[in-house]
Amino acid sequence: MAGIVFINCFEVPVGRDEAFLELWGQIDDFMCAQPGFQWRRLHRSLDSRVKLRYVNVAGWDSAADSDKAHGEEFRRMQSQPGWLEFPAQPALYSVERDDRA
Amino acid sequence: MAGIVFINCFEVPVGRDEAFLELWGQIDDFMCAQPGFQWRRLHRSLDSRVKLRYVNVAGWDSAADSDKAHGEEFRRMQSQPGWLEFPAQPALYSVERDDRA
């Protein structure tokens, strides 16, 4: 679990899950094949009334690897007009606390 | 990694990390000791200018266990006036996609 964590929180209107997953899947396929990618989990809220209905959490070897992956090809995919419907809050994080029961 | 995931995104003003971690730690100590708690990771943004500066991601055996843990004692701690400074967006999530490189 060493490295850095990229977290992206998405607002997805109820009933638009399929359109979101189609767009997200395009970028995800690309990201999973980039150098430094470790793992990712896409989370979907149980309650459809919450604001942040999807949260993607992904491990990378380093911030530099994640930054490099979010380059020209990423920006091309992310600039598709369909994304305007799904506001996102992406950021890189370090793991501050990590415990198991 | 079976079960359910509780994610809470926090807004924490720059320079108020210590006060946040003090309050968060009180609730975290309690949560980590509750039945059904599996694991949790607290993430802190590398860039202090992002809105969601802290993201807590925690695994629970079930939604019922998480709900039960967020009962009276949780509400007592969470109602402390200090929390007004740190808006939070908590929700329960299922894992929709899970892959490793």
Backbone of each chain as ProteinMPNN parsed JSONL, in Angstrom:
{"seq_chain_A": "MAGIVFINCFEVPVGRDEAFLELWGQIDDFMCAQPGFQWRRLHRSLDSRVKLRYVNVAGWDSAADSDKAHGEEFRRMQSQPGWLEFPAQPALYSVERDDRA", "coords_chain_A": {"N_chain_A": [[0.84, -1.199, 0.0], [2.207, 1.081, -0.227], [3.168, 4.292, -1.614], [1.167, 6.59, -3.445], [-2.111, 8.049, -3.276], [-4.752, 8.479, -5.461], [-7.727, 10.201, -5.452], [-11.009, 10.545, -6.597], [-13.987, 12.229, -6.521], [-17.289, 11.962, -7.586], [-20.17, 13.663, -8.836], [-23.155, 12.327, -9.785], [-26.039, 12.364, -11.597], [-29.131, 10.833, -10.592], [-30.098, 7.924, -12.315], [-28.411, 8.336, -14.395], [-26.283, 6.678, -14.346], [-25.352, 4.721, -16.151], [-24.42, 6.171, -18.368], [-22.421, 7.64, -17.115], [-20.683, 5.56, -16.248], [-19.849, 4.562, -18.687], [-18.301, 6.681, -19.785], [-16.436, 6.999, -17.708], [-15.257, 4.48, -17.735], [-13.791, 4.508, -20.112], [-11.651, 6.248, -19.542], [-10.669, 4.918, -17.344], [-9.784, 2.424, -18.373], [-7.588, 3.303, -19.802], [-6.008, 4.456, -17.738], [-5.434, 2.245, -16.069], [-3.543, 0.94, -17.53], [-1.268, 2.409, -17.455], [2.184, 3.296, -16.643], [3.234, 2.746, -13.294], [0.744, 2.558, -12.203], [-1.122, 1.002, -9.627], [-3.464, -0.073, -8.284], [-7.085, 0.114, -8.202], [-10.227, 1.162, -6.888], [-13.587, 1.499, -7.542], [-16.212, 3.143, -6.022], [-19.685, 3.038, -5.217], [-22.439, 4.866, -4.094], [-24.709, 3.661, -1.588], [-27.046, 4.956, -1.003], [-28.948, 6.821, -3.13], [-29.397, 9.475, -2.863], [-27.259, 10.959, -1.931], [-24.652, 13.434, -2.403], [-22.073, 12.914, -3.482], [-21.952, 10.499, -5.454], [-20.354, 8.58, -6.662], [-17.119, 7.349, -5.91], [-13.832, 7.219, -6.756], [-10.937, 5.457, -5.96], [-7.528, 5.224, -6.152], [-4.392, 3.568, -6.288], [-1.04, 4.62, -6.797], [2.392, 4.361, -7.867], [3.833, 6.706, -7.496], [3.477, 10.31, -7.139], [4.441, 11.555, -9.394], [4.137, 9.587, -11.369], [1.327, 9.406, -11.451], [0.668, 12.028, -12.204], [1.867, 12.105, -14.728], [0.349, 10.22, -16.096], [-2.026, 11.584, -16.209], [-2.047, 13.177, -18.554], [-1.822, 14.391, -21.929], [-3.468, 12.534, -23.423], [-5.31, 11.752, -21.497], [-6.518, 14.262, -21.008], [-7.722, 14.723, -23.453], [-9.727, 12.745, -23.498], [-11.162, 13.505, -21.255], [-12.175, 15.93, -21.916], [-14.427, 15.56, -23.347], [-17.785, 16.475, -24.14], [-19.769, 15.128, -22.698], [-18.831, 14.798, -20.099], [-19.453, 17.12, -18.748], [-21.762, 16.788, -17.395], [-21.125, 15.463, -15.125], [-19.784, 16.507, -12.47], [-16.544, 16.586, -10.987], [-14.216, 15.941, -8.317], [-11.096, 15.74, -8.206], [-8.031, 14.658, -6.647], [-4.682, 14.285, -5.341], [-3.498, 12.21, -2.721], [-1.816, 11.551, 0.385], [-1.369, 8.705, 2.537], [-2.46, 9.05, 5.702], [-3.198, 7.801, 8.075], [-3.419, 4.336, 8.776], [-5.017, 1.502, 9.455], [-5.98, -1.77, 10.671], [-8.588, -3.926, 11.871]], "CA_chain_A": [[0.0, 0.0, 0.0], [3.084, 2.249, -0.316], [2.903, 5.129, -2.771], [0.299, 7.746, -3.334], [-3.484, 7.662, -3.599], [-5.548, 9.428, -6.238], [-9.148, 10.05, -5.137], [-11.869, 11.404, -7.394], [-15.382, 12.144, -6.083], [-18.136, 12.368, -8.709], [-21.61, 13.856, -8.73], [-23.786, 11.646, -10.916], [-27.499, 12.414, -11.431], [-29.805, 9.537, -10.522], [-30.552, 7.464, -13.63], [-27.358, 8.583, -15.403], [-25.157, 5.816, -13.982], [-24.809, 4.015, -17.306], [-23.651, 7.15, -19.151], [-21.21, 7.935, -16.35], [-19.767, 4.409, -16.254], [-19.299, 4.459, -20.044], [-17.229, 7.684, -19.894], [-15.417, 6.686, -16.702], [-14.575, 3.257, -18.175], [-12.8, 4.859, -21.146], [-10.474, 6.795, -18.866], [-10.15, 3.882, -16.452], [-9.009, 1.459, -19.177], [-6.312, 3.952, -20.104], [-5.23, 4.634, -16.502], [-4.975, 0.945, -15.546], [-2.437, 0.454, -18.362], [-0.152, 3.352, -17.39], [3.273, 2.953, -15.704], [3.058, 3.24, -11.936], [-0.597, 2.23, -11.687], [-1.094, -0.152, -8.724], [-4.802, -0.643, -8.044], [-8.146, 1.125, -8.027], [-11.568, 0.691, -6.521], [-14.66, 2.462, -7.769], [-17.273, 2.965, -5.026], [-20.988, 3.6, -5.583], [-23.184, 5.072, -2.841], [-25.916, 2.848, -1.404], [-28.162, 5.896, -1.003], [-28.786, 7.613, -4.354], [-29.633, 10.904, -2.587], [-26.045, 11.661, -1.507], [-24.087, 14.269, -3.477], [-20.918, 12.254, -4.117], [-22.499, 9.155, -5.672], [-19.258, 7.666, -7.003], [-15.789, 7.753, -5.452], [-12.78, 6.358, -7.264], [-9.728, 5.508, -5.131], [-6.532, 4.489, -6.938], [-3.015, 3.614, -5.816], [0.015, 4.813, -7.792], [3.734, 4.285, -7.289], [4.307, 8.039, -7.116], [2.716, 11.45, -7.672], [4.941, 11.813, -10.75], [3.476, 8.622, -12.264], [-0.082, 9.793, -11.602], [0.645, 13.262, -12.993], [2.22, 11.778, -16.113], [-0.801, 9.523, -16.683], [-3.071, 12.583, -16.448], [-1.473, 14.056, -19.561], [-2.563, 14.787, -23.125], [-4.513, 11.571, -23.796], [-6.343, 11.899, -20.474], [-7.244, 15.521, -21.205], [-8.56, 14.563, -24.641], [-10.916, 11.984, -23.109], [-11.892, 14.209, -20.211], [-12.774, 17.139, -22.485], [-15.666, 15.209, -24.045], [-18.882, 17.245, -23.547], [-20.541, 14.307, -21.76], [-18.322, 14.932, -18.734], [-20.014, 18.311, -18.091], [-22.884, 16.335, -16.565], [-20.624, 14.742, -13.951], [-18.714, 17.27, -11.799], [-15.599, 15.715, -10.276], [-13.247, 16.595, -7.435], [-9.923, 14.864, -8.154], [-6.835, 15.151, -5.952], [-3.721, 13.282, -4.866], [-3.465, 12.142, -1.255], [-0.951, 10.606, 1.087], [-2.105, 7.98, 3.569], [-2.082, 9.662, 6.98], [-3.416, 6.75, 9.073], [-3.761, 3.077, 8.096], [-5.164, 0.463, 10.476], [-6.928, -2.879, 10.493], [-9.13, -4.435, 13.14]], "C_chain_A": [[0.878, 1.253, 0.0], [2.744, 3.039, -1.574], [1.931, 6.228, -2.443], [-1.105, 7.332, -3.763], [-4.193, 8.801, -4.323], [-7.015, 9.171, -5.901], [-9.942, 11.042, -5.969], [-13.322, 11.162, -6.995], [-16.271, 12.725, -7.174], [-19.578, 12.612, -8.272], [-22.237, 13.256, -9.98], [-25.304, 11.676, -10.703], [-28.099, 11.006, -11.416], [-30.318, 9.172, -11.919], [-29.517, 7.658, -14.721], [-26.119, 7.724, -15.142], [-24.509, 5.182, -15.218], [-23.93, 4.951, -18.149], [-22.348, 7.503, -18.437], [-20.207, 6.787, -16.46], [-19.129, 4.197, -17.632], [-18.111, 5.425, -20.185], [-16.083, 7.348, -18.936], [-14.592, 5.477, -17.151], [-13.521, 3.527, -19.239], [-11.504, 5.332, -20.49], [-9.831, 5.725, -17.985], [-9.308, 2.853, -17.217], [-7.622, 2.015, -19.463], [-5.434, 4.012, -18.85], [-4.622, 3.311, -16.014], [-3.769, 0.408, -16.329], [-1.204, 1.349, -18.269], [0.921, 2.902, -16.39], [3.006, 3.558, -14.325], [1.684, 2.984, -11.35], [-0.516, 0.975, -10.828], [-2.451, -0.844, -8.604], [-5.815, 0.49, -8.067], [-9.441, 0.422, -7.646], [-12.557, 1.817, -6.779], [-15.806, 2.136, -6.812], [-18.548, 3.678, -5.48], [-21.842, 3.712, -4.316], [-24.417, 4.177, -2.783], [-27.15, 3.73, -1.516], [-27.99, 6.838, -2.196], [-28.965, 9.109, -4.094], [-28.377, 11.653, -2.164], [-25.45, 12.413, -2.7], [-22.982, 13.522, -4.241], [-21.26, 10.781, -4.352], [-21.448, 8.129, -6.071], [-17.944, 8.227, -6.464], [-14.783, 6.736, -5.971], [-11.519, 6.547, -6.418], [-8.681, 4.635, -5.815], [-5.131, 4.663, -6.363], [-2.036, 3.732, -6.968], [1.365, 4.719, -7.093], [4.203, 5.641, -6.767], [3.384, 9.108, -7.688], [3.147, 11.735, -9.11], [4.283, 10.866, -11.75], [2.023, 9.019, -12.516], [-0.191, 11.048, -12.462], [0.896, 12.979, -14.469], [1.039, 11.104, -16.818], [-1.94, 10.499, -16.997], [-2.571, 13.641, -17.433], [-2.416, 14.286, -20.735], [-3.727, 13.848, -23.455], [-5.67, 11.622, -22.788], [-7.188, 13.144, -20.734], [-8.168, 15.456, -22.428], [-9.868, 13.844, -24.256], [-11.803, 12.786, -22.17], [-12.585, 15.471, -20.732], [-14.041, 16.829, -23.281], [-16.845, 15.907, -23.343], [-19.704, 16.454, -22.532], [-20.113, 14.474, -20.311], [-18.9, 16.13, -17.985], [-21.144, 17.942, -17.126], [-22.422, 15.769, -15.222], [-19.473, 15.491, -13.277], [-17.852, 16.344, -10.939], [-14.669, 16.54, -9.405], [-12.041, 15.673, -7.271], [-8.778, 15.494, -7.362], [-5.95, 13.975, -5.576], [-3.612, 13.377, -3.348], [-2.328, 11.233, -0.781], [-1.805, 9.902, 2.137], [-1.573, 8.415, 4.929], [-2.191, 8.644, 8.122], [-3.888, 5.504, 8.348], [-3.82, 1.973, 9.14], [-6.175, -0.591, 10.083], [-7.404, -3.335, 11.856], [-8.295, -5.63, 13.611]], "O_chain_A": [[0.377, 2.36, 0.199], [2.109, 2.517, -2.49], [1.877, 6.731, -1.321], [-1.27, 6.378, -4.523], [-4.223, 9.937, -3.85], [-7.496, 8.048, -6.048], [-9.603, 12.223, -6.043], [-13.832, 10.047, -7.11], [-16.043, 13.842, -7.637], [-20.131, 11.876, -7.455], [-21.89, 13.632, -11.1], [-25.806, 11.087, -9.745], [-27.642, 10.111, -12.127], [-30.899, 10.005, -12.614], [-29.709, 7.202, -15.848], [-25.038, 8.011, -15.657], [-23.285, 5.112, -15.323], [-22.842, 4.574, -18.584], [-21.302, 7.647, -19.07], [-19.027, 7.01, -16.73], [-18.002, 3.71, -17.729], [-17.041, 5.03, -20.65], [-14.911, 7.407, -19.309], [-13.375, 5.451, -16.971], [-12.483, 2.866, -19.275], [-10.412, 4.879, -20.835], [-8.607, 5.636, -17.891], [-8.238, 2.46, -16.753], [-6.619, 1.307, -19.38], [-4.256, 3.659, -18.897], [-3.462, 3.259, -15.603], [-3.058, -0.474, -15.848], [-0.2, 1.085, -18.93], [0.618, 2.216, -15.413], [2.61, 4.717, -14.202], [1.468, 3.165, -10.152], [0.088, -0.016, -11.24], [-2.562, -2.054, -8.802], [-5.461, 1.664, -7.966], [-9.705, -0.721, -8.019], [-12.387, 2.938, -6.3], [-16.31, 1.013, -6.787], [-18.5, 4.769, -6.049], [-21.95, 2.752, -3.554], [-25.088, 3.959, -3.793], [-28.174, 3.313, -2.055], [-27.004, 7.572, -2.271], [-28.719, 9.927, -4.981], [-28.417, 12.878, -2.045], [-25.709, 12.074, -3.854], [-22.961, 13.501, -5.472], [-20.902, 9.919, -3.548], [-21.632, 6.933, -5.841], [-17.689, 9.428, -6.551], [-14.87, 5.546, -5.667], [-11.088, 7.677, -6.188], [-8.911, 3.447, -6.037], [-4.733, 5.769, -5.997], [-2.166, 3.048, -7.984], [1.475, 4.963, -5.891], [4.876, 5.726, -5.739], [2.607, 8.845, -8.606], [2.325, 12.11, -9.946], [3.912, 11.28, -12.848], [1.546, 8.974, -13.65], [-1.043, 11.125, -13.347], [0.232, 13.534, -15.345], [0.762, 11.379, -17.986], [-2.72, 10.278, -17.923], [-2.662, 14.842, -17.176], [-3.633, 14.367, -20.572], [-4.836, 14.303, -23.732], [-6.841, 11.547, -23.16], [-8.417, 13.092, -20.688], [-9.247, 16.048, -22.439], [-10.96, 14.271, -24.632], [-13.03, 12.755, -22.272], [-13.471, 16.016, -20.074], [-14.662, 17.739, -23.83], [-16.91, 15.936, -22.114], [-20.273, 17.035, -21.608], [-20.922, 14.313, -19.397], [-18.859, 16.177, -16.756], [-21.442, 18.671, -16.18], [-23.22, 15.612, -14.298], [-18.31, 15.15, -13.488], [-18.355, 15.449, -10.26], [-14.37, 17.694, -9.715], [-11.969, 14.91, -6.307], [-8.579, 16.708, -7.4], [-6.399, 12.832, -5.502], [-3.629, 14.464, -2.77], [-1.942, 10.281, -1.46], [-2.829, 10.426, 2.574], [-0.411, 8.187, 5.267], [-1.361, 8.638, 9.03], [-4.674, 5.596, 7.405], [-2.784, 1.552, 9.656], [-7.086, -0.357, 9.289], [-6.72, -3.156, 12.864], [-8.581, -6.208, 14.66]]}, "seq_chain_B": "MAGIVFINCFEVPVGRDEAFLELWGQIDDFMCAQPGFQWRRLHRSLDSRVKLRYVNVAGWDSAADSDKAHGEEFRRMQSQPGWLEFPAQPALYSVERDDRA", "coords_chain_B": {"N_chain_B": [[-11.627, -7.972, 1.271], [-14.319, -7.89, 1.245], [-17.674, -6.78, 2.031], [-18.744, -3.554, 3.127], [-18.188, -0.105, 2.309], [-17.377, 2.762, 4.065], [-17.223, 6.127, 3.362], [-15.881, 9.274, 4.033], [-15.681, 12.613, 3.29], [-13.813, 15.443, 4.009], [-13.817, 18.98, 4.576], [-11.201, 20.98, 5.428], [-9.889, 23.78, 6.849], [-6.834, 25.372, 5.851], [-4.074, 25.047, 7.988], [-5.573, 24.264, 10.121], [-5.315, 21.641, 10.648], [-4.39, 20.212, 12.893], [-6.351, 20.641, 14.86], [-8.512, 19.464, 13.578], [-7.613, 16.765, 13.353], [-7.495, 16.044, 16.016], [-10.22, 16.083, 16.833], [-11.252, 14.266, 14.957], [-9.788, 11.999, 15.617], [-10.857, 11.254, 18.104], [-13.404, 10.244, 17.421], [-12.57, 8.304, 15.664], [-11.083, 6.497, 17.266], [-13.151, 5.402, 18.732], [-14.724, 4.236, 16.678], [-13.009, 2.298, 15.554], [-13.095, 0.332, 17.447], [-15.54, -0.831, 17.324], [-18.034, -3.443, 16.741], [-17.758, -5.269, 13.715], [-16.133, -3.483, 12.412], [-13.549, -3.245, 10.026], [-11.232, -2.101, 8.664], [-9.459, 1.016, 8.129], [-8.477, 3.9, 6.288], [-7.023, 7.017, 6.492], [-6.83, 9.74, 4.39], [-4.808, 12.421, 3.251], [-4.723, 15.431, 1.468], [-2.214, 16.221, -0.977], [-1.972, 18.708, -2.069], [-2.75, 21.667, -0.597], [-4.709, 23.34, -1.425], [-6.97, 22.123, -2.394], [-10.5, 21.304, -2.141], [-11.573, 19.094, -0.708], [-9.847, 18.169, 1.708], [-9.229, 16.097, 3.452], [-9.853, 12.622, 3.33], [-11.607, 9.971, 4.544], [-11.598, 6.493, 4.449], [-13.254, 3.564, 5.069], [-13.556, 0.116, 5.898], [-16.298, -2.032, 6.539], [-18.048, -4.828, 8.011], [-20.736, -4.92, 7.337], [-23.52, -2.857, 6.234], [-25.335, -2.573, 8.277], [-23.747, -2.928, 10.569], [-22.082, -0.651, 10.37], [-24.011, 1.384, 10.501], [-25.011, 0.918, 13.055], [-22.775, 1.519, 14.609], [-22.653, 4.227, 14.187], [-24.255, 5.52, 16.128], [-25.762, 6.646, 19.181], [-23.49, 7.363, 20.84], [-21.624, 8.133, 18.919], [-23.023, 10.315, 17.798], [-23.043, 12.045, 19.939], [-20.319, 12.733, 20.175], [-19.922, 13.856, 17.686], [-21.481, 16.081, 17.727], [-20.118, 18.068, 18.933], [-19.188, 21.504, 19.158], [-16.818, 22.178, 17.794], [-16.756, 20.708, 15.453], [-18.2, 22.136, 13.587], [-16.539, 23.63, 12.077], [-15.527, 21.958, 10.21], [-16.821, 20.843, 7.574], [-18.452, 17.869, 6.466], [-18.87, 15.059, 4.272], [-20.36, 12.325, 4.549], [-20.928, 8.904, 3.584], [-22.27, 5.636, 2.764], [-20.877, 3.058, 0.771], [-20.873, 0.681, -1.926], [-18.496, -1.573, -3.4], [-17.838, -1.129, -6.663], [-16.133, -1.635, -8.794], [-13.042, -3.35, -8.834], [-9.725, -3.599, -9.077], [-6.332, -4.693, -9.711], [-3.007, -3.845, -10.759]], "CA_chain_B": [[-12.192, -6.654, 0.992], [-15.775, -8.002, 1.178], [-18.368, -5.893, 2.959], [-19.246, -2.271, 2.696], [-17.166, 0.908, 2.548], [-17.832, 4.07, 4.531], [-16.293, 7.179, 2.917], [-16.225, 10.603, 4.542], [-14.807, 13.648, 2.73], [-13.814, 16.583, 4.924], [-13.194, 20.264, 4.262], [-10.417, 21.393, 6.601], [-9.128, 24.991, 6.517], [-5.377, 25.259, 5.964], [-3.596, 25.461, 9.299], [-6.451, 23.726, 11.163], [-5.156, 20.18, 10.595], [-4.222, 19.642, 14.222], [-7.668, 20.654, 15.515], [-9.318, 18.437, 12.907], [-7.138, 15.417, 13.698], [-7.876, 15.81, 17.409], [-11.642, 15.707, 16.851], [-11.424, 13.04, 14.159], [-9.188, 10.897, 16.37], [-11.803, 10.812, 19.139], [-14.424, 9.393, 16.792], [-11.879, 7.157, 15.068], [-10.786, 5.523, 18.333], [-14.411, 4.729, 19.038], [-15.147, 3.427, 15.521], [-12.112, 1.151, 15.357], [-13.381, -0.666, 18.482], [-16.921, -1.298, 17.212], [-18.218, -4.707, 16.018], [-17.926, -5.147, 12.271], [-15.084, -2.637, 11.83], [-12.499, -4.05, 9.376], [-10.014, -1.332, 8.387], [-9.706, 2.374, 7.636], [-7.322, 4.711, 5.883], [-7.291, 8.455, 6.4], [-6.004, 10.341, 3.34], [-4.62, 13.879, 3.339], [-4.352, 15.909, 0.131], [-0.86, 16.771, -1.136], [-2.151, 20.128, -2.38], [-3.643, 22.186, 0.452], [-5.734, 24.209, -2.011], [-8.17, 21.385, -2.81], [-11.625, 21.472, -1.213], [-11.71, 17.923, 0.164], [-8.462, 17.981, 2.131], [-9.094, 14.786, 4.093], [-10.854, 11.62, 2.948], [-11.504, 8.749, 5.336], [-12.196, 5.34, 3.773], [-13.26, 2.512, 6.09], [-14.286, -1.095, 5.569], [-17.148, -2.617, 7.583], [-18.635, -6.106, 7.612], [-22.063, -4.714, 6.752], [-24.12, -1.538, 6.436], [-25.972, -2.594, 9.603], [-22.688, -2.688, 11.563], [-21.68, 0.755, 10.283], [-25.126, 2.195, 11.004], [-25.09, 0.744, 14.507], [-21.641, 2.25, 15.188], [-22.96, 5.661, 14.094], [-25.413, 5.707, 16.996], [-25.827, 7.695, 20.189], [-22.171, 7.822, 21.275], [-21.078, 8.86, 17.774], [-23.715, 11.604, 17.654], [-22.6, 12.911, 21.029], [-18.996, 13.266, 19.825], [-19.993, 14.616, 16.442], [-22.235, 17.313, 17.959], [-19.248, 19.074, 19.549], [-19.16, 22.701, 18.304], [-15.616, 22.206, 16.972], [-16.992, 20.074, 14.152], [-18.822, 23.086, 12.655], [-15.471, 24.163, 11.238], [-15.056, 20.933, 9.27], [-17.951, 20.201, 6.89], [-18.151, 16.496, 6.06], [-19.838, 14.405, 3.39], [-20.241, 10.896, 4.8], [-21.904, 8.013, 2.94], [-21.889, 4.23, 2.613], [-20.679, 2.705, -0.629], [-20.467, -0.671, -2.323], [-17.376, -1.539, -4.339], [-18.416, -1.391, -7.995], [-15.025, -2.195, -9.594], [-11.885, -3.564, -7.944], [-8.666, -4.213, -9.88], [-4.931, -4.432, -9.424], [-2.16, -3.906, -11.959]], "C_chain_B": [[-13.722, -6.74, 0.867], [-16.398, -7.059, 2.203], [-18.725, -4.594, 2.3], [-18.19, -1.22, 3.045], [-17.821, 2.231, 2.943], [-16.793, 5.1, 4.095], [-16.792, 8.515, 3.445], [-15.193, 11.614, 4.043], [-14.94, 14.909, 3.568], [-13.192, 17.83, 4.29], [-12.498, 20.735, 5.531], [-9.613, 22.638, 6.217], [-7.623, 24.76, 6.723], [-4.947, 25.794, 7.332], [-4.438, 24.911, 10.445], [-6.372, 22.199, 11.231], [-5.109, 19.568, 11.993], [-5.57, 19.559, 14.949], [-8.579, 19.593, 14.899], [-8.915, 17.036, 13.362], [-7.461, 15.057, 15.146], [-9.334, 15.339, 17.493], [-11.868, 14.39, 16.115], [-10.904, 11.831, 14.928], [-10.098, 10.366, 17.474], [-12.824, 9.847, 18.555], [-13.767, 8.132, 16.224], [-11.56, 6.086, 16.106], [-12.028, 4.694, 18.658], [-14.796, 3.753, 17.917], [-14.323, 2.15, 15.373], [-12.392, 0.028, 16.355], [-14.785, -1.256, 18.345], [-17.014, -2.627, 16.444], [-18.425, -4.457, 14.526], [-16.907, -4.24, 11.602], [-13.973, -3.513, 11.253], [-11.178, -3.292, 9.249], [-10.429, 0.105, 8.063], [-8.375, 3.022, 7.275], [-7.772, 6.164, 5.804], [-6.3, 9.055, 5.408], [-5.974, 11.855, 3.509], [-4.104, 14.396, 1.998], [-2.935, 16.471, 0.115], [-0.943, 18.282, -1.337], [-3.169, 20.699, -1.39], [-4.76, 23.052, -0.119], [-6.994, 23.46, -2.444], [-9.244, 21.509, -1.737], [-11.68, 20.32, -0.202], [-10.318, 17.513, 0.659], [-8.214, 16.653, 2.836], [-10.214, 13.873, 3.61], [-10.602, 10.366, 3.775], [-12.252, 7.631, 4.612], [-12.102, 4.159, 4.733], [-14.099, 1.323, 5.659], [-15.045, -1.63, 6.776], [-17.709, -3.939, 7.077], [-19.96, -5.915, 6.884], [-22.529, -3.28, 7.003], [-24.762, -1.462, 7.823], [-24.939, -2.327, 10.694], [-22.271, -1.217, 11.559], [-22.773, 1.659, 10.853], [-25.189, 2.138, 12.53], [-23.969, 1.528, 15.208], [-21.891, 3.764, 15.17], [-24.228, 5.983, 14.897], [-25.213, 6.837, 17.992], [-24.449, 8.266, 20.574], [-21.468, 8.602, 20.16], [-21.703, 10.254, 17.681], [-23.303, 12.581, 18.756], [-21.253, 13.551, 20.667], [-19.09, 14.225, 18.649], [-20.735, 15.938, 16.627], [-21.397, 18.375, 18.676], [-19.111, 20.275, 18.605], [-17.945, 22.77, 17.381], [-15.821, 21.638, 15.581], [-17.586, 21.028, 13.126], [-17.803, 23.648, 11.67], [-15.093, 23.217, 10.099], [-16.232, 20.223, 8.6], [-17.549, 18.83, 6.33], [-19.243, 15.96, 5.154], [-19.69, 12.898, 3.553], [-21.293, 10.093, 4.021], [-21.358, 6.59, 2.916], [-21.865, 3.867, 1.131], [-20.474, 1.193, -0.782], [-19.298, -0.526, -3.297], [-17.875, -2.035, -5.694], [-17.377, -2.05, -8.915], [-13.808, -2.285, -8.692], [-10.803, -4.289, -8.748], [-7.285, -3.808, -9.408], [-4.148, -4.526, -10.722], [-1.588, -5.319, -12.069]], "O_chain_B": [[-14.358, -5.78, 0.433], [-15.726, -6.599, 3.127], [-18.974, -4.522, 1.097], [-17.393, -1.416, 3.963], [-18.698, 2.744, 2.247], [-15.613, 4.965, 4.419], [-17.971, 8.846, 3.322], [-14.0, 11.499, 4.326], [-16.048, 15.389, 3.809], [-12.193, 17.756, 3.575], [-13.127, 20.873, 6.58], [-8.743, 22.562, 5.349], [-7.205, 24.054, 7.641], [-5.397, 26.853, 7.771], [-4.074, 25.065, 11.61], [-7.249, 21.548, 11.799], [-5.719, 18.528, 12.242], [-5.891, 18.546, 15.569], [-9.321, 18.911, 15.606], [-9.768, 16.22, 13.713], [-7.677, 13.886, 15.461], [-9.64, 14.336, 18.137], [-12.587, 13.512, 16.594], [-11.512, 10.762, 14.894], [-10.11, 9.166, 17.748], [-13.081, 8.778, 19.11], [-14.33, 7.039, 16.291], [-11.747, 4.897, 15.849], [-11.968, 3.477, 18.832], [-15.147, 2.602, 18.173], [-14.856, 1.073, 15.107], [-11.972, -1.108, 16.136], [-15.184, -2.09, 19.158], [-16.17, -2.907, 15.593], [-19.165, -3.558, 14.127], [-16.81, -4.213, 10.376], [-13.504, -4.431, 11.926], [-10.132, -3.782, 9.675], [-11.592, 0.377, 7.762], [-7.326, 2.742, 7.856], [-8.758, 6.497, 5.146], [-5.087, 8.903, 5.558], [-6.973, 12.482, 3.86], [-3.144, 13.85, 1.454], [-2.504, 17.116, 1.07], [-0.103, 19.036, -0.845], [-4.318, 20.259, -1.355], [-5.662, 23.458, 0.613], [-7.984, 24.087, -2.822], [-8.947, 21.784, -0.574], [-11.816, 20.542, 1.001], [-9.691, 16.618, 0.092], [-7.095, 16.142, 2.814], [-11.367, 14.288, 3.494], [-9.524, 9.775, 3.716], [-13.403, 7.804, 4.212], [-11.009, 3.79, 5.163], [-15.199, 1.478, 5.128], [-14.517, -1.679, 7.887], [-17.833, -4.151, 5.87], [-20.275, -6.641, 5.942], [-22.001, -2.584, 7.869], [-24.736, -0.413, 8.466], [-25.213, -1.587, 11.64], [-22.125, -0.607, 12.618], [-22.484, 2.592, 11.602], [-25.39, 3.149, 13.203], [-24.185, 2.124, 16.264], [-21.399, 4.49, 16.035], [-25.147, 6.633, 14.398], [-24.581, 7.849, 17.69], [-24.262, 9.482, 20.628], [-20.802, 9.604, 20.42], [-20.999, 11.249, 17.507], [-23.225, 13.789, 18.532], [-21.068, 14.757, 20.831], [-18.43, 15.264, 18.617], [-20.633, 16.824, 15.778], [-21.898, 19.455, 18.991], [-18.938, 20.099, 17.399], [-18.025, 23.356, 16.301], [-15.142, 22.037, 14.635], [-17.497, 20.775, 11.924], [-18.154, 24.084, 10.574], [-14.426, 23.616, 9.144], [-16.604, 19.122, 9.009], [-16.454, 18.658, 5.795], [-20.402, 16.361, 5.258], [-18.974, 12.259, 2.782], [-22.416, 10.559, 3.827], [-20.153, 6.367, 3.031], [-22.709, 4.306, 0.349], [-19.968, 0.525, 0.12], [-19.133, 0.513, -3.936], [-18.274, -3.189, -5.849], [-17.715, -2.921, -9.717], [-13.57, -1.396, -7.875], [-10.955, -5.469, -9.064], [-7.085, -2.755, -8.803], [-4.564, -5.198, -11.665], [-0.842, -5.611, -13.004]]}, "name": "protein", "num_of_chains": 2, "seq": "MAGIVFINCFEVPVGRDEAFLELWGQIDDFMCAQPGFQWRRLHRSLDSRVKLRYVNVAGWDSAADSDKAHGEEFRRMQSQPGWLEFPAQPALYSVERDDRAMAGIVFINCFEVPVGRDEAFLELWGQIDDFMCAQPGFQWRRLHRSLDSRVKLRYVNVAGWDSAADSDKAHGEEFRRMQSQPGWLEFPAQPALYSVERDDRA"}
